[in-house]
Amino acid sequence: MCLLSVAAPVSAATLTDYADNPILMTAGSLLATAMCGALLMLLLHHIDARSFRKLQSLLTHMPVAVAIIRHKDGQLIYSNRPCRELVGARKLNGRYLYPESLSAAMVRDFLRPFPYRSSGFDQVTDQIFLAQGKRLPLAITGRPVRCNWQDCWLLYMKEANSPHREAGKMEQDQRLFQQVLNSLSELVYYQDKSGELMGTNKAFDRFWRGRFEEGICNEPMLDHGRYTPSHTWTTAPDGASRLLETKRNALVDDSGEVIGTLSLSHDVTDWYEMQEALKSEIEKREITEQELAQRNTLLDTILSASRDPIGLYNEHEVYVGCNEAFARSLGHTPQSLLGKTAEEVLNPELLEFSRQADQTVIEQGISVKADDYVILEDGTPIWYEVLKSPYQDPTDGTRGVLMMARDVTERKMAEQQLADAIMELQELSFVDSLTKVANRRSFDEQLRKLWFGHIREQQPLTLILCDIDYFKPFNDNYGHQQGDVALREVAQVLRSVIRRETDEVARYGGEEFAFLLPNTPLEGGELIAAKIHQALADKALVHQYSQVSDHLTVSLGIATIVPLPNQDYGTLVALADAALYKAKAAGRNCTMSMTDTTPDTP
């Protein structure tokens, strides 16, 4: 819409002033006829079925005979009352029918010379035959339109008679035409060829009251009569910003000469805002779809490329994505697994274990890691390190679990081998290689632990030191190799004496051995000592160079202490060593006992 000023705006009432001037009445009749056609062009172009029904009552009272003809076959789509009265068309059950003397084929033949894609035709004279052989000469003007989404012709016609016959109806037609304009909610104004405002409707007057110059376009009139719709933001009487779409059409007289323009403005603010909102929503959706497509592509690439099992299932335990390795670990293919529930795939025990982890992942939103042992269908055992992480579907907000498993079978085997090696090393580091009983290191470590434990518990701890009698002459006469055999034999005898798992026998050094007896009073130690002497006697290991017996014997020193926090475990060792010294001094092959309360002897 152009914003050009007009010296003297013409209101809706101006049109009635033409009635007093016969010349102006004639011109006004031509203008009214031209405006009717232009107005219909603006109203009906691309109109849909719903809007068309709303306009039927309006078109019925138009002073010009109006018909809408389907382009492809000449069928009558619509005929208003003046048209039906003029040519004898009928309306039957909502359909419009030609008179018996006229057919769709005849109308199609009449329209065929006029290209549909052109601007139409003006004031073409033709005649139709009525009943009793009467002829009716018509002046027909046609414009191509789209109605109900079909290519159609808009025809408005009148009887081709002398203007004098119409002069009597001129004033009535003008008033009726003004009433039609005033009934429209669109803003309508029309101008003559020089651009002077000739009239408006009430909607135009109400909207532009006091500022007509803003609503009038005074651009030069185009010869071809084709104008591009314009859009202009303006201010409504209530102060709101409104967007007006203005369509301008040429007014032509009976001879086809352009005599002015008709402009019709629609308020399309709501439509514009809806379009903008829709465009924004479409853009957001397109961005989201692109992001989702990229993510899906990336996910598919990762799933296909990864040799580690990867799977996704939602909070309803339905598998929604996986790769070949994941499906194979469950005894399926990706095609057979997707869409199934975990209850259909997992055994009850594994399902319950899985649900506990899934509940933590989904409800607390944290990742959970665990190891899983699987035996494949071909019998291959596999260890998996399983990581379960939470995820949320961006499209519908559905929560679920992303499960990634890594084949750690080789690592598990290496760890087991390492553990076995460590156990073996530990065994070697704490076991005497010759006698296969605990070594001195193991003895010291065990004594330290037991000592502090007995301080807390205030229980008696007993230590027995054992020394093979006259072992040096044994080695000197039988040889060191035979001496090693004797040490192993003695160690087996000593180990057979103890029964409790907490008791320990160790090689203390050379031909000396030691017994650690936790939670054992002195009497218990003396009982073990008696069993040692008896077991060695039963073994009867020959020792012809001993000064106390023909067989190997031992001297034993027993010490028992209930440790106190201010004592050191060296006290216990010292007491046992003193008791052993006393046994040797007493002639060997005997046992001596001492406690922390035993008085020292000279």
C-alpha positions as CSV (number, residue, x, y, z in Angstrom):
1,M,0.0,0.0,0.0
2,C,1.3,3.4,-0.9
3,L,1.0,6.3,1.6
4,L,0.0,9.2,-0.6
5,S,-2.3,12.1,0.5
6,V,-5.7,12.8,-1.1
7,A,-7.0,16.4,-1.3
8,A,-10.7,15.5,-0.7
9,P,-11.3,11.9,0.5
10,V,-14.7,10.5,-0.5
11,S,-16.7,8.7,2.1
12,A,-19.2,5.9,1.6
13,A,-22.0,8.3,1.1
14,T,-20.4,10.1,-1.8
15,L,-21.7,7.5,-4.3
16,T,-25.3,8.6,-3.8
17,D,-24.5,12.1,-5.1
18,Y,-24.2,10.7,-8.5
19,A,-27.9,10.1,-8.8
20,D,-28.6,13.8,-9.5
21,N,-26.4,13.9,-12.6
22,P,-27.4,11.6,-15.6
23,I,-23.9,11.7,-17.0
24,L,-22.4,10.7,-13.7
25,M,-25.1,8.1,-13.3
26,T,-24.1,6.4,-16.6
27,A,-20.4,6.5,-15.6
28,G,-21.3,5.3,-12.2
29,S,-23.2,2.3,-13.6
30,L,-20.2,1.4,-15.6
31,L,-18.0,1.9,-12.6
32,A,-20.2,-0.2,-10.4
33,T,-20.2,-3.0,-13.0
34,A,-16.5,-2.9,-13.3
35,M,-16.0,-2.8,-9.5
36,C,-18.3,-5.8,-9.0
37,G,-16.0,-7.9,-11.3
38,A,-12.8,-6.6,-9.7
39,L,-14.2,-7.1,-6.2
40,L,-15.2,-10.7,-7.1
41,M,-11.7,-11.2,-8.5
42,L,-10.1,-10.1,-5.2
43,L,-12.5,-12.1,-3.1
44,L,-12.6,-15.3,-5.0
45,H,-8.9,-15.7,-6.1
46,H,-7.6,-18.8,-4.3
47,I,-10.6,-19.0,-2.1
48,D,-11.3,-22.3,-0.3
49,A,-14.6,-24.1,0.1
50,R,-15.3,-22.8,3.6
51,S,-14.8,-19.1,2.7
52,F,-16.7,-19.6,-0.6
53,R,-19.8,-20.8,1.3
54,K,-19.7,-17.7,3.5
55,L,-19.7,-15.5,0.4
56,Q,-22.6,-17.3,-1.4
57,S,-25.2,-15.2,0.4
58,L,-23.3,-12.1,-0.5
59,L,-22.9,-13.0,-4.2
60,T,-26.6,-13.9,-4.4
61,H,-27.5,-10.2,-4.0
62,M,-24.8,-8.8,-6.3
63,P,-26.4,-6.6,-8.9
64,V,-24.3,-8.3,-11.6
65,A,-25.0,-11.8,-12.9
66,V,-22.1,-13.9,-11.8
67,A,-21.3,-17.5,-12.7
68,I,-18.3,-19.7,-11.9
69,I,-17.4,-22.3,-14.6
70,R,-15.0,-25.2,-14.2
71,H,-12.2,-24.7,-16.8
72,K,-11.6,-28.4,-17.7
73,D,-15.2,-29.4,-18.6
74,G,-17.4,-26.2,-18.6
75,Q,-19.5,-27.5,-15.6
76,L,-21.4,-24.8,-13.7
77,I,-19.9,-24.5,-10.2
78,Y,-21.9,-21.5,-9.0
79,S,-24.6,-19.1,-10.2
80,N,-26.0,-16.2,-8.2
81,R,-29.6,-15.2,-8.4
82,P,-29.3,-12.4,-11.1
83,C,-27.5,-15.0,-13.2
84,R,-30.2,-17.6,-12.8
85,E,-32.9,-15.1,-13.6
86,L,-30.9,-13.9,-16.6
87,V,-30.1,-17.1,-18.3
88,G,-32.6,-19.5,-16.7
89,A,-30.0,-21.6,-14.7
90,R,-31.3,-23.7,-11.8
91,K,-30.2,-24.7,-8.3
92,L,-31.2,-28.2,-7.3
93,N,-30.1,-29.9,-4.0
94,G,-27.1,-27.6,-3.7
95,R,-26.1,-28.1,-7.4
96,Y,-26.3,-25.6,-10.1
97,L,-27.7,-26.7,-13.5
98,Y,-27.7,-25.1,-16.9
99,P,-31.0,-24.5,-18.7
100,E,-32.1,-27.2,-21.0
101,S,-31.1,-25.2,-24.1
102,L,-27.5,-24.8,-22.7
103,S,-24.9,-27.5,-21.9
104,A,-21.5,-27.7,-20.4
105,A,-20.0,-28.7,-23.7
106,M,-21.4,-25.5,-25.3
107,V,-19.9,-23.3,-22.6
108,R,-16.6,-25.1,-22.9
109,D,-16.6,-24.4,-26.6
110,F,-17.3,-20.8,-26.0
111,L,-14.4,-20.5,-23.5
112,R,-11.9,-22.5,-25.6
113,P,-10.6,-19.6,-27.6
114,F,-9.5,-17.7,-24.5
115,P,-6.2,-19.0,-22.9
116,Y,-6.8,-19.7,-19.3
117,R,-3.4,-18.4,-18.2
118,S,-4.1,-15.0,-19.8
119,S,-5.7,-12.0,-18.0
120,G,-9.1,-13.1,-19.4
121,F,-11.5,-11.4,-21.8
122,D,-13.8,-8.3,-21.6
123,Q,-17.3,-7.6,-23.0
124,V,-17.5,-10.5,-25.5
125,T,-20.9,-10.6,-27.0
126,D,-22.7,-13.9,-27.6
127,Q,-26.3,-15.1,-27.4
128,I,-28.0,-18.1,-26.0
129,F,-31.3,-19.7,-27.0
130,L,-34.1,-19.7,-24.4
131,A,-37.5,-21.5,-24.5
132,Q,-39.8,-21.0,-27.5
133,G,-36.7,-20.2,-29.6
134,K,-36.1,-16.8,-28.0
135,R,-32.5,-15.5,-28.2
136,L,-30.8,-13.6,-25.4
137,P,-27.8,-11.5,-26.4
138,L,-25.2,-11.3,-23.6
139,A,-22.1,-9.2,-22.9
140,I,-19.7,-11.5,-21.0
141,T,-16.5,-10.7,-19.2
142,G,-14.3,-13.5,-17.9
143,R,-11.4,-13.8,-15.5
144,P,-9.4,-17.0,-14.6
145,V,-9.6,-17.8,-10.9
146,R,-8.9,-20.7,-8.5
147,C,-12.0,-21.9,-6.6
148,N,-12.1,-24.9,-4.3
149,W,-8.5,-25.5,-5.5
150,Q,-9.7,-26.0,-9.2
151,D,-9.0,-23.9,-12.3
152,C,-12.2,-22.0,-13.0
153,W,-13.6,-19.1,-15.0
154,L,-15.4,-16.2,-13.2
155,L,-18.0,-14.8,-15.6
156,Y,-20.1,-11.8,-15.1
157,M,-22.6,-11.0,-17.7
158,K,-25.4,-8.6,-18.7
159,E,-28.0,-8.4,-21.4
160,A,-26.5,-6.7,-24.4
161,N,-29.2,-4.0,-24.7
162,S,-29.1,-0.2,-25.1
163,P,-27.9,1.8,-22.1
164,H,-31.2,3.6,-22.0
165,R,-32.9,0.5,-20.7
166,E,-30.6,0.3,-17.8
167,A,-30.7,3.9,-16.8
168,G,-33.8,3.3,-14.7
169,K,-32.0,0.8,-12.5
170,M,-28.8,2.7,-12.2
171,E,-29.4,4.4,-9.0
172,Q,-30.8,1.2,-7.4
173,D,-27.8,-0.8,-8.6
174,Q,-25.4,1.8,-7.2
175,R,-27.1,1.8,-3.8
176,L,-27.2,-2.0,-3.7
177,F,-23.6,-2.1,-4.7
178,Q,-22.7,0.3,-1.9
179,Q,-24.6,-1.9,0.6
180,V,-22.6,-4.9,-0.7
181,L,-19.3,-3.0,-0.1
182,N,-20.5,-1.9,3.4
183,S,-21.2,-5.5,4.4
184,L,-17.6,-6.5,3.8
185,S,-15.2,-6.6,6.7
186,E,-12.3,-5.9,4.4
187,L,-11.2,-2.3,3.9
188,V,-12.4,-1.2,0.3
189,Y,-11.8,1.9,-1.6
190,Y,-11.9,2.7,-5.3
191,Q,-10.3,5.4,-7.5
192,D,-10.8,6.8,-10.9
193,K,-8.2,6.7,-13.7
194,S,-6.6,9.9,-12.4
195,G,-6.2,8.5,-8.9
196,E,-9.0,10.5,-7.3
197,L,-10.8,8.7,-4.5
198,M,-14.4,7.9,-5.6
199,G,-15.7,5.9,-2.7
200,T,-15.0,3.7,0.4
201,N,-16.9,1.2,2.5
202,K,-17.7,1.5,6.2
203,A,-14.9,-0.8,7.3
204,F,-12.4,1.5,5.6
205,D,-13.9,4.6,7.2
206,R,-13.8,3.1,10.7
207,F,-10.2,1.9,10.4
208,W,-8.7,5.1,8.7
209,R,-10.9,7.7,10.5
210,G,-9.1,11.0,10.5
211,R,-6.1,9.6,8.6
212,F,-7.3,8.7,5.1
213,E,-4.1,9.7,3.5
214,E,-2.3,6.7,5.2
215,G,-4.7,4.2,3.7
216,I,-4.8,5.5,0.1
217,C,-2.4,4.4,-2.6
218,N,-1.9,6.9,-5.4
219,E,0.7,5.0,-7.5
220,P,0.2,5.5,-11.3
221,M,-2.3,3.1,-12.8
222,L,-0.8,0.4,-14.9
223,D,-2.1,-0.2,-18.4
224,H,-2.2,-4.0,-18.1
225,G,-4.1,-3.7,-14.8
226,R,-2.0,-6.2,-12.9
227,Y,-0.9,-5.2,-9.5
228,T,1.2,-7.2,-7.0
229,P,-0.3,-7.5,-3.5
230,S,1.5,-5.3,-1.0
231,H,2.0,-5.7,2.8
232,T,2.2,-2.7,5.2
233,W,2.5,-2.4,8.9
234,T,0.3,0.2,10.4
235,T,-1.6,1.2,13.6
236,A,-5.2,0.3,14.2
237,P,-7.7,2.7,15.9
238,D,-7.0,0.9,19.3
239,G,-3.3,1.5,18.9
240,A,-2.3,-2.1,18.1
241,S,0.1,-2.8,15.3
242,R,-1.5,-4.5,12.4
243,L,-0.3,-5.9,9.1
244,L,-2.5,-5.2,6.1
245,E,-2.4,-7.0,2.8
246,T,-3.7,-4.9,0.0
247,K,-4.8,-6.2,-3.4
248,R,-5.4,-3.7,-6.1
249,N,-7.4,-4.6,-9.3
250,A,-8.2,-2.6,-12.4
251,L,-11.8,-1.5,-13.1
252,V,-12.9,-1.8,-16.8
253,D,-16.0,-0.5,-18.5
254,D,-18.2,-2.4,-21.1
255,S,-15.7,-1.6,-23.8
256,G,-12.8,-3.0,-21.9
257,E,-11.2,0.3,-21.1
258,V,-9.6,0.7,-17.7
259,I,-11.5,3.4,-15.9
260,G,-10.1,3.1,-12.4
261,T,-8.9,0.8,-9.6
262,L,-10.4,-1.1,-6.7
263,S,-8.3,-1.8,-3.6
264,L,-9.2,-4.3,-0.9
265,S,-7.2,-4.6,2.3
266,H,-7.2,-7.7,4.7
267,D,-5.9,-7.7,8.2
268,V,-3.4,-10.5,8.0
269,T,-1.6,-9.9,11.4
270,D,-2.8,-13.2,12.9
271,W,-1.9,-15.1,9.8
272,Y,1.5,-13.4,9.7
273,E,2.2,-14.2,13.4
274,M,1.0,-17.7,12.9
275,Q,3.3,-18.1,9.8
276,E,6.3,-16.7,11.8
277,A,5.6,-19.0,14.7
278,L,5.2,-21.9,12.3
279,K,8.4,-21.0,10.5
280,S,10.2,-20.8,13.8
281,E,8.8,-24.1,14.9
282,I,9.8,-25.7,11.6
283,E,13.3,-24.3,11.8
284,K,13.6,-25.7,15.4
285,R,12.2,-29.0,14.3
286,E,14.6,-29.1,11.3
287,I,17.6,-28.4,13.6
288,T,16.4,-31.1,16.0
289,E,15.9,-33.6,13.1
290,Q,19.4,-32.7,11.8
291,E,20.9,-33.2,15.2
292,L,19.1,-36.5,15.7
293,A,20.1,-37.6,12.2
294,Q,23.7,-36.8,13.0
295,R,23.5,-38.6,16.3
296,N,21.9,-41.6,14.8
297,T,24.5,-41.7,12.1
298,L,27.3,-41.4,14.6
299,L,25.6,-44.0,16.8
300,D,25.3,-46.4,13.9
301,T,28.9,-45.9,13.0
302,I,30.0,-46.5,16.6
303,L,27.8,-49.6,16.9
304,S,29.0,-51.0,13.6
305,A,32.7,-50.3,14.2
306,S,32.9,-51.4,17.8
307,R,33.8,-55.0,18.5
308,D,32.7,-54.6,22.1
309,P,29.0,-55.3,22.8
310,I,26.9,-52.1,22.9
311,G,23.2,-52.0,23.6
312,L,20.4,-49.7,24.6
313,Y,17.1,-50.5,26.3
314,N,14.5,-48.1,27.7
315,E,13.0,-47.9,31.1
316,H,10.4,-50.5,30.0
317,E,13.2,-53.0,29.4
318,V,12.7,-53.0,25.7
319,Y,15.8,-53.3,23.5
320,V,15.9,-50.3,21.2
321,G,19.5,-50.5,19.8
322,C,22.5,-52.8,19.7
323,N,25.4,-54.0,17.6
324,E,26.2,-57.5,16.4
325,A,28.5,-58.3,19.3
326,F,25.8,-57.3,21.9
327,A,23.1,-59.4,20.2
328,R,25.5,-62.4,19.9
329,S,26.4,-62.3,23.6
330,L,22.6,-62.8,24.3
331,G,22.2,-65.5,21.6
332,H,20.4,-63.3,19.1
333,T,21.0,-61.2,16.0
334,P,20.3,-57.5,16.1
335,Q,17.2,-58.0,14.0
336,S,15.8,-60.6,16.3
337,L,16.7,-58.8,19.5
338,L,15.3,-55.3,18.8
339,G,11.8,-54.9,20.2
340,K,12.1,-57.7,22.6
341,T,12.0,-57.2,26.4
342,A,14.7,-58.3,28.8
343,E,12.3,-60.7,30.4
344,E,12.1,-62.5,27.0
345,V,15.8,-62.8,26.7
346,L,17.5,-63.2,30.1
347,N,17.1,-66.0,32.6
348,P,15.3,-65.1,35.9
349,E,18.4,-65.0,38.0
350,L,20.4,-62.7,35.6
351,L,17.3,-60.6,35.0
352,E,16.9,-59.9,38.7
353,F,20.5,-59.0,39.1
354,S,20.3,-56.7,36.0
355,R,17.2,-54.9,37.3
356,Q,18.9,-54.0,40.5
357,A,21.7,-52.3,38.7
358,D,19.3,-50.7,36.2
359,Q,17.2,-49.2,39.0
360,T,20.3,-47.4,40.4
361,V,21.3,-46.2,36.9
362,I,17.8,-44.8,36.0
363,E,16.6,-43.4,39.3
364,Q,19.9,-42.0,40.6
365,G,21.4,-41.1,37.2
366,I,24.8,-42.6,37.9
367,S,26.9,-45.2,36.0
368,V,27.4,-48.7,37.4
369,K,30.3,-51.0,36.5
370,A,30.5,-54.7,37.1
371,D,32.0,-57.9,35.7
372,D,30.0,-60.5,33.9
373,Y,30.9,-64.1,32.9
374,V,29.2,-65.4,29.8
375,I,29.4,-68.7,28.0
376,L,28.5,-68.3,24.3
377,E,26.4,-70.8,22.3
378,D,29.6,-72.4,21.0
379,G,30.8,-73.0,24.5
380,T,33.4,-70.2,24.5
381,P,33.7,-68.6,28.0
382,I,34.1,-64.8,28.0
383,W,34.6,-62.3,30.8
384,Y,33.0,-58.9,30.2
385,E,33.6,-55.6,32.0
386,V,30.1,-54.1,31.9
387,L,29.4,-50.4,32.2
388,K,25.8,-49.2,32.5
389,S,25.1,-45.5,32.0
390,P,21.8,-43.5,32.0
391,Y,20.5,-41.9,28.8
392,Q,17.3,-40.0,27.9
393,D,15.7,-39.9,24.4
394,P,15.6,-36.2,23.3
395,T,12.4,-36.8,21.2
396,D,10.0,-38.1,23.9
397,G,12.0,-37.9,27.1
398,T,12.0,-41.6,27.7
399,R,14.8,-42.8,30.0
400,G,16.8,-45.9,29.6
401,V,20.2,-47.6,30.0
402,L,23.2,-47.6,27.7
403,M,25.1,-50.8,28.3
404,M,28.7,-51.2,27.0
405,A,30.7,-54.3,27.6
406,R,34.4,-54.9,27.1
407,D,35.9,-58.3,26.5
408,V,38.4,-58.6,29.3
409,T,38.9,-62.4,29.1
410,E,42.6,-62.0,28.3
411,R,43.0,-59.5,31.2
412,K,41.2,-61.8,33.6
413,M,43.4,-64.7,32.5
414,A,46.5,-62.6,33.0
415,E,45.2,-61.4,36.4
416,Q,44.6,-65.0,37.4
417,Q,48.1,-66.0,36.3
418,L,49.5,-63.1,38.1
419,A,47.6,-64.0,41.3
420,D,48.8,-67.6,41.0
421,A,52.3,-66.3,40.6
422,I,52.0,-64.0,43.5
423,M,50.6,-66.8,45.7
424,E,53.5,-68.9,44.6
425,L,56.0,-66.2,45.4
426,Q,54.3,-65.6,48.7
427,E,54.5,-69.3,49.5
428,L,58.1,-69.3,48.5
429,S,58.9,-66.2,50.6
430,F,57.2,-67.6,53.7
431,V,58.1,-71.3,53.3
432,D,61.4,-72.9,54.1
433,S,62.6,-74.5,50.9
434,L,64.2,-77.5,52.5
435,T,61.7,-78.5,55.2
436,K,58.6,-77.1,53.6
437,V,57.4,-75.6,56.9
438,A,57.2,-71.8,57.6
439,N,60.5,-70.0,57.5
440,R,61.9,-67.5,59.9
441,R,60.3,-64.5,58.0
442,S,56.9,-66.1,58.3
443,F,57.5,-66.8,62.0
444,D,58.5,-63.2,62.8
445,E,55.4,-61.8,60.8
446,Q,53.0,-64.3,62.5
447,L,54.5,-63.6,66.0
448,R,54.1,-59.8,65.5
449,K,50.4,-60.2,64.5
450,L,49.6,-62.6,67.3
451,W,51.3,-60.5,69.9
452,F,49.2,-57.4,69.2
453,G,46.0,-59.5,68.9
454,H,46.7,-61.1,72.3
455,I,47.2,-57.7,73.8
456,R,43.7,-56.7,72.8
457,E,42.2,-60.0,73.8
458,Q,44.4,-60.6,76.9
459,Q,44.8,-64.3,76.1
460,P,47.9,-66.4,76.7
461,L,50.4,-66.9,73.8
462,T,52.7,-69.9,74.0
463,L,56.0,-70.3,72.1
464,I,58.1,-73.5,71.9
465,L,61.7,-73.5,70.7
466,C,63.0,-76.9,69.5
467,D,66.6,-77.8,69.0
468,I,67.8,-81.2,67.5
469,D,70.3,-82.7,70.0
470,Y,73.9,-83.2,68.8
471,F,73.0,-82.5,65.2
472,K,76.6,-81.3,64.3
473,P,78.0,-84.8,65.0
474,F,75.2,-86.2,62.8
475,N,76.2,-84.0,59.9
476,D,79.9,-84.6,60.4
477,N,79.5,-88.4,60.4
478,Y,76.5,-89.0,58.0
479,G,77.2,-86.0,55.7
480,H,75.2,-82.9,55.0
481,Q,73.0,-84.5,52.5
482,Q,71.8,-87.0,55.0
483,G,71.5,-84.2,57.4
484,D,69.1,-82.4,55.1
485,V,67.1,-85.6,54.9
486,A,67.0,-85.7,58.7
487,L,65.8,-82.1,58.9
488,R,62.9,-82.8,56.5
489,E,62.0,-85.9,58.5
490,V,62.0,-84.0,61.8
491,A,59.9,-81.2,60.2
492,Q,57.3,-83.7,59.1
493,V,57.1,-85.1,62.6
494,L,56.7,-81.6,64.1
495,R,54.0,-80.6,61.6
496,S,52.1,-83.8,62.3
497,V,51.8,-82.9,66.0
498,I,49.8,-79.7,65.6
499,R,46.1,-79.9,64.7
500,R,44.7,-76.4,64.8
501,E,44.9,-74.1,61.7
502,T,46.0,-71.2,63.9
503,D,49.0,-73.1,65.2
504,E,52.2,-72.7,63.2
505,V,55.6,-74.6,63.1
506,A,58.5,-72.9,61.5
507,R,62.2,-73.5,60.9
508,Y,63.8,-71.0,63.3
509,G,67.4,-71.5,62.0
510,G,69.8,-74.4,61.3
511,E,68.5,-77.3,63.3
512,E,66.2,-75.2,65.4
513,F,62.4,-75.1,65.0
514,A,59.7,-73.0,66.7
515,F,56.0,-73.5,67.5
516,L,53.5,-70.6,67.8
517,L,50.4,-71.6,69.8
518,P,47.8,-68.8,70.0
519,N,45.3,-68.7,72.9
520,T,47.2,-71.6,74.5
521,P,48.2,-71.7,78.2
522,L,51.5,-73.2,79.5
523,E,49.8,-76.6,80.1
524,G,48.8,-76.8,76.4
525,G,52.3,-76.1,75.3
526,E,53.6,-78.8,77.6
527,L,51.1,-81.2,76.1
528,I,52.4,-80.4,72.6
529,A,56.0,-80.9,73.8
530,A,55.2,-84.3,75.2
531,K,53.6,-85.3,71.8
532,I,56.8,-84.1,70.0
533,H,59.0,-86.3,72.1
534,Q,56.7,-89.3,71.6
535,A,56.4,-88.7,67.8
536,L,60.2,-88.6,67.4
537,A,60.6,-91.7,69.4
538,D,58.1,-93.4,67.2
539,K,59.9,-92.2,64.1
540,A,63.2,-93.6,65.5
541,L,65.6,-91.8,63.2
542,V,69.0,-93.4,63.8
543,H,71.7,-91.2,65.4
544,Q,74.6,-93.4,66.6
545,Y,76.7,-90.3,67.5
546,S,74.3,-88.8,70.0
547,Q,75.3,-88.8,73.6
548,V,71.7,-89.2,74.9
549,S,70.1,-91.8,72.6
550,D,70.6,-94.0,69.6
551,H,67.9,-92.0,67.8
552,L,67.4,-88.3,67.0
553,T,66.0,-86.4,70.0
554,V,65.2,-82.8,70.6
555,S,65.4,-80.3,73.5
556,L,62.3,-78.0,74.0
557,G,61.9,-74.7,75.7
558,I,58.4,-73.5,76.4
559,A,57.4,-69.9,77.2
560,T,53.9,-68.6,77.9
561,I,52.8,-64.9,78.3
562,V,49.6,-62.9,78.4
563,P,51.0,-59.8,76.6
564,L,50.7,-56.3,78.1
565,P,50.7,-53.0,76.1
566,N,54.0,-52.0,77.5
567,Q,55.7,-55.3,76.6
568,D,57.5,-56.4,73.4
569,Y,57.2,-59.8,71.8
570,G,60.9,-60.1,72.2
571,T,60.2,-60.9,75.8
572,L,58.4,-64.1,74.8
573,V,61.3,-65.2,72.6
574,A,63.8,-64.5,75.3
575,L,61.8,-66.6,77.8
576,A,61.6,-69.5,75.4
577,D,65.2,-69.3,74.6
578,A,66.1,-69.3,78.3
579,A,63.8,-72.4,78.8
580,L,65.6,-74.1,75.9
581,Y,69.0,-73.3,77.5
582,K,67.8,-74.9,80.7
583,A,66.7,-78.0,78.8
584,K,70.1,-78.4,77.2
585,A,71.8,-77.8,80.5
586,A,69.6,-80.4,82.1
587,G,71.0,-83.1,79.8
588,R,69.0,-82.6,76.6
589,N,66.1,-84.7,75.3
590,C,63.8,-83.0,77.7
591,T,61.4,-80.0,78.1
592,M,61.7,-76.9,80.3
593,S,59.0,-74.2,80.7
594,M,59.0,-70.6,81.7
595,T,56.5,-67.7,82.1
596,D,56.9,-64.1,82.7
597,T,56.2,-64.9,86.4
598,T,58.8,-67.6,86.6
599,P,61.7,-66.6,88.9
600,D,65.1,-66.5,87.3
601,T,67.4,-69.4,88.4
602,P,71.1,-69.0,88.7
